[in-house]
Amino acid sequence: MPYSAKNLRKALEKSFAVIEFTPQGQVIRANENFCDLMGYDPKELVDKYHRIFVTEEEQRTLEYKRFWDVLAGGEVHSGEVCRQTNSGDLVWIQDTYSPVLSAMGKVIRVVKLASDVTEQKVRAAEHASIMSAVRKSQAVISFTPDGTVLAANGIFAEVMGFHAPDELVGMHHSSFVPPQMARSLEYKDFWRKLASGAFHSGEFQRVSNTGEDVWIRATYNPIFDVTGKVTQVIKFASDITQEKMEQANTIAQIEAISRSRAVIHFTPEG
């Protein structure tokens, strides 16, 4: 079938929620996808104004008052916006408003193509909330795939003896590792595996900014882009230095007792 504007319109109508307005924002028509998304019958929408999809708070803003002036002037507008359905629920949509011009260059209607992105927005908000909670309770630092620091939170900076998180940006992870370890083949292999996407967790000995030993329990989490390439590595850590010191102290006491007294071990049977 040869390409035509009619065929293109049919394809768009199948794929998108489509609604058409006058330059003043009055509804001319809406397709089935749009009506399903917003909870309306097609006949209900004709002659209504765009503001029925907008919260009262947004309607009172200067930006909304200018919105239709801009479209009536012939400018295309696109973005992610929050809209109100017929039942009062809020949905997030990715949309594009495209003014349609007459042969004289005058805007005669505005066509809106929209996609429902509510689920993605909810997941993103949940992810942001989780990350915010984690950053408040754990030491967090992110690296490039080769180990260069991108960012760190205040807890990590404090654990490692820095005054502010910004001091760490641009440093290499090897700065926190004992020199002998940093020169080892195991350490190079450590970052090679992370850069290839391998997850790593465990208890690690690190060196603070003041040269003191720090023990942390940490996970190194590779982050991937849409092509599956590792773009950064995020590390979540807890300071277990005190715990390690107490363990070492207990072991030292037991060894001291063993050296000063006669000690014998038995099986449960004697």
C-alpha positions in Angstrom: 0.0 0.0 0.0 1.5 3.3 -1.0 2.3 5.8 1.7 -0.3 8.6 2.3 -1.3 11.1 4.9 -4.4 9.0 5.5 -2.4 5.8 6.2 -0.2 7.8 8.6 -3.2 9.1 10.5 -4.6 5.6 10.8 -1.3 4.4 12.3 -1.1 7.3 14.8 -4.8 6.7 15.8 -4.0 3.1 16.6 -0.8 3.8 18.6 -1.7 7.0 20.5 -4.4 8.7 22.5 -5.4 11.5 20.1 -7.5 14.6 20.8 -8.1 17.7 18.6 -8.8 21.2 19.9 -9.7 24.6 18.5 -6.9 27.2 19.0 -8.8 28.3 22.1 -8.7 24.8 23.7 -12.2 23.6 22.9 -12.4 19.9 22.1 -13.3 19.0 18.4 -12.9 15.2 18.7 -11.0 12.5 20.6 -10.2 9.0 19.6 -11.1 5.8 21.5 -7.6 5.5 23.1 -7.9 9.0 24.6 -11.4 8.4 25.9 -10.4 5.1 27.5 -7.3 6.8 29.1 -9.3 9.7 30.5 -12.6 7.9 31.3 -14.9 9.7 28.9 -17.4 8.8 26.2 -16.4 10.5 22.9 -19.6 12.5 22.8 -19.0 13.8 26.3 -15.8 15.6 25.3 -17.0 17.5 22.2 -17.2 21.3 22.9 -15.6 20.9 26.4 -12.5 22.8 27.1 -9.0 21.4 27.8 -9.1 22.7 31.4 -11.4 19.8 32.4 -8.2 17.6 32.3 -6.2 20.0 34.4 -6.3 20.4 38.2 -7.7 23.5 39.7 -4.4 24.5 41.1 -2.7 24.3 37.7 -5.6 26.2 36.0 -4.8 29.2 38.3 -1.1 29.4 37.2 0.2 32.0 34.8 1.9 29.1 32.9 -1.4 27.5 32.1 -3.0 30.8 31.0 -0.1 31.3 28.6 -0.2 27.7 27.4 -2.9 28.2 24.8 -1.6 31.5 23.7 1.6 29.8 22.8 -0.1 27.0 20.9 -2.4 29.5 19.1 0.8 31.3 18.0 1.9 28.1 16.2 4.5 26.7 18.6 4.7 22.9 19.2 4.7 21.9 22.8 5.7 18.5 24.3 6.5 17.0 27.7 5.4 14.8 30.6 2.4 16.3 32.4 -0.1 15.3 35.1 -3.7 15.2 34.0 -7.1 14.6 35.7 -9.4 11.9 34.5 -13.2 12.0 34.5 -13.3 10.1 37.9 -10.8 12.6 39.4 -7.8 10.3 39.3 -4.5 11.6 38.3 -2.6 10.2 35.3 0.8 11.0 33.8 1.0 11.3 30.1 3.8 12.0 27.6 2.3 14.3 25.0 2.9 16.5 22.0 0.6 19.4 21.0 1.0 20.2 17.3 -0.7 23.3 15.8 -2.2 22.7 12.4 -1.9 25.6 10.0 -4.1 26.8 7.1 -2.8 27.7 3.7 -2.6 31.2 5.0 -0.4 30.2 7.9 -3.1 30.6 10.6 -3.6 28.0 13.3 -6.9 26.3 12.7 -6.6 23.4 15.2 -4.3 21.8 17.7 -3.7 18.0 17.6 -2.5 16.3 20.7 -0.8 12.9 20.6 -0.4 11.3 24.1 0.9 8.1 25.8 0.1 6.9 29.3 3.3 6.9 31.4 1.7 6.7 34.8 3.2 3.3 35.6 6.7 4.5 34.7 6.2 7.6 36.8 5.0 5.6 39.8 8.0 3.2 39.5 10.4 6.1 39.2 8.9 7.8 42.3 9.1 4.5 44.3 12.7 4.1 43.2 13.5 7.7 44.2 11.9 7.2 47.6 13.8 3.9 48.2 17.1 5.6 47.2 16.4 8.5 49.4 15.7 6.2 52.4 18.9 4.2 51.7 21.0 7.4 51.4 19.8 8.5 54.8 20.7 5.3 56.5 23.7 4.0 54.7 27.1 5.1 53.3 26.6 5.5 49.5 29.2 6.2 46.9 29.1 5.9 43.1 31.9 5.3 40.7 32.6 5.2 36.9 33.2 1.7 35.6 36.9 2.2 36.1 36.6 3.2 39.7 36.6 7.1 39.7 34.3 8.6 42.2 31.2 10.4 40.8 29.4 11.2 44.0 29.1 10.3 47.7 26.7 11.0 50.5 27.6 12.6 53.8 27.6 9.3 55.7 30.2 7.9 53.4 32.3 11.0 53.7 32.1 10.9 57.5 33.0 7.1 57.7 36.1 7.7 55.5 37.2 10.8 57.4 36.3 13.6 54.9 34.7 16.9 55.8 32.3 17.0 52.8 31.2 14.6 50.0 32.5 16.9 47.3 36.1 16.2 48.5 35.8 12.6 47.2 34.6 13.5 43.7 37.3 12.7 41.1 39.3 10.4 43.4 39.9 6.8 42.5 38.7 3.9 44.6 42.2 2.8 45.1 42.7 5.8 47.4 40.6 4.0 50.0 42.5 0.7 49.7 45.8 -0.4 51.4 48.6 0.2 48.9 49.7 -3.4 48.6 46.1 -4.4 47.8 45.7 -1.6 45.2 48.8 -2.9 43.4 47.6 -6.5 43.3 46.2 -8.4 40.3 43.2 -9.3 42.4 42.3 -5.6 42.8 42.6 -5.0 39.0 40.4 -8.1 38.4 37.9 -6.7 41.0 37.2 -3.6 38.9 37.3 -5.6 35.6 34.5 -7.8 36.9 32.4 -4.8 38.1 32.8 -3.1 34.7 31.6 -6.2 33.0 28.4 -6.2 35.2 29.3 -8.6 38.1 27.7 -7.9 41.5 30.1 -8.0 44.5 29.5 -8.0 48.2 31.5 -8.7 51.4 33.4 -7.3 54.3 36.4 -5.1 53.2 39.3 -3.4 54.9 39.7 0.2 53.8 41.9 3.2 54.7 40.4 6.5 55.8 41.5 10.0 54.8 43.4 10.2 58.1 45.2 6.9 57.4 43.2 4.8 59.9 41.9 1.3 59.1 38.2 1.2 58.4 36.1 -2.0 58.0 32.9 -1.9 56.0 30.2 -4.4 54.9 29.4 -3.4 51.4 27.7 -4.3 48.1 29.0 -3.0 44.7 26.1 -2.7 42.3 26.7 -2.2 38.5 24.1 0.1 36.9 23.3 -0.5 33.2 22.0 1.7 30.4 19.3 0.6 28.0 21.9 -1.2 25.8 23.1 -3.3 28.8 26.4 -1.3 29.1 27.6 -0.6 32.7 27.5 3.2 33.2 28.4 3.4 36.9 28.8 1.3 40.0 26.9 2.2 43.2 28.3 1.0 46.5 26.1 0.7 49.6 28.1 0.3 52.8 27.9 0.0 56.6 30.7 0.8 59.0 31.6 -2.3 61.0 35.0 -1.1 62.3 33.8 -1.3 66.0 32.4 -4.7 65.4 35.7 -5.9 64.0 37.6 -4.4 66.9 35.4 -6.1 69.4 35.9 -9.4 67.6 39.7 -8.9 67.5 39.7 -8.1 71.2 37.7 -11.2 72.1 40.0 -13.4 70.1 43.1 -11.7 71.7 41.6 -12.4 75.2 40.9 -16.1 74.4 44.5 -16.5 73.0 45.9 -14.8 76.2 43.9 -17.3 78.4 45.1 -20.2 76.3 48.7 -19.1 76.7 48.5 -18.7 80.5 46.4 -21.8 81.5 46.2 -25.4 80.7 43.4 -25.9 78.3 42.0 -29.1 76.8 39.1 -29.6 74.4 36.7 -32.6 74.5 34.1 -34.0 72.1 30.5 -34.2 73.3 31.2 -37.8 74.3 34.1 -36.8 76.5 
